[in-house]
Amino acid sequence: MPSLSPAAWDDPVVQQLTTAQQDELRTRYEGKGEPGVHPSADDVAVVLVARDDDGSPVGCGALRALEPGAAEVKRMYVVPAARGRGVSRLVLAGLEAEALARGWTTLRLETGPRQPEAIGLYTAAGYVPVGAFGHYVGDQDATHSLFFARDLT
């Protein structure tokens, strides 16, 4: 089973994984980029990288603070060769533990209708549909986005 380790947003491995994630999303959404404010080293508080036993990076996820008590899940990604092995569940559980350690009891996220794997992951983990939040409110690029949240308490 892969292991999790913290990383910096601007770590080359993290940038490689998040670039692959964004490339895959642009393919699924006919070239459209993500809505909202893109995460950066200035606003991402937590980054976790999942690595196989040989050290190869196989997935990642991040958290960005929203308001007191809440954070946003960003850049969840698993490399295609590692899918179906529970890596995304491992990363999500790690992010939830990191959130609680920082006093964030609510996690929110944005995903899209062409990401059934993500929707399945989040709903299986107890996330429920919610309305747009934060910088997504009124964002024309988020018109077709799906929003989920989970109370971790």
N, C-alpha and C positions, 0 to 999 in steps of 0.2 A: 504494500500500500504506500502511496506517496506520502511525503512529509511536508509540513508547512514551515516556511521561514519568512520573517519580515524582510522587507526590502524598501528602498527609497523609490519614489515615483520616477526619478530620472535615471535609475539604474538601467544599463543597456539591456539586460534581460527583460525587465519590465516593459521597456519601450518596444522591444521586439514582440512580446506577447500582445501588448495593447494595440500595436500597429496591425498585427494579424487579425485581431478581433475587429477593428474598425474596417479593414479590408473586406472581411467576411460580411459584415453588416451592409457595406456599400453594395456588395454583390447581391445580397438578398433584397435590398430596397432600391434597385436600379440606379445606383450611383448617389443616392441621397445620403447626406451625412447625418450625424446624430443631432437631435434637438437640444436646446438648453445650452448652458454654459459648459464648455469642455473642461474636464478636470486638469489641474496643473500641480506642479510641485508646491505651489503656494497654498492650495486649498485641500489637497489630499492628505489626510492624517494617518491613514493606515494602508499599507499595501502588503499583501501576502502572496508568496509564490509557492506553488506546489511543485515538488521535485520527485522524480522517480528515485529508486535506490541508487542508480548510477549518477545522480546529480542533475540529470537532464530536466529542464523546466517543462512542465506539462500543463500548467494552468496558473491563473492569477485572479485576484479580486482586490478591490480597494474600497475605502470608506471616505466620504467627504462630510464634514460637519455641516449641518443645516442650521438648526436653532438649538437652544439648550435642550438636552435630552433626546435629540434626534440626529440621525446621520443618513446619508444616501449611499446605497450600494452602487459602485461604479466598476466598469471594466471586468465583469465576470467573463472568464474565457478559459476554455480547455482546448488544447491542440487536438486536431481531428484524430490522430493516432491513439490518443488516450481517452477518448470518449467512451461512455458506457462502463467505466470502471469506478465510478463514485467520486471522481476528483472534484466535480462541481459541488457535491454535497459536503465534501471535506472543506473546501475553500469557504463555502457559505457558513458552515458551522464555526470555522475559525474567525471569520469576520464578525459573526454574532458574539462570540466570546470576547473579542477585542472591543466591540461596541460596549458591552456590559462593563468591561474593565474601565472604560472611560466615562461611564455614567450615561451612556446613550441607551435608552430603553425602547426607542422606536427606530426601526429601520424602514426607509422608503426606497423605492426604485422606479425606474422607467424602463420599459421594454416595448417590444412591438409585436403585432399580430403575426409576423412572419418568423417568429422565434418560438415555435411550439415547445422546444426543449427547455427553454428558459421559463416559459409559463408553467410547464409541468414541474420543474424544479421548485419554483417559488411557491406554487399552490400546495405541493406536497410538504413543503417546509412550514406551512402555516401562514403564508402571506395572503392577504385578502385584497381584492380590488378596491382602490380609492380614487378620488379625483386628482387632477393635476395639482402639483404642489410647487412652491418656490418659483424658480425661474422658468418653469414649464407653463405656468398660468399665463394664458394669452399668447403663448408662442405658437405661431402659425405652423411651424415645422413639427409641433407636437400634437397636431390635430388627431392623428391616428394612433398616437402612443397609448400604451396601457400602463397604468400606474398601480403599484401594489405597496402594501405596508404590513409590518408585523410588530406587535407589541411583545417585547422580549421578557416582560416580567411575568 
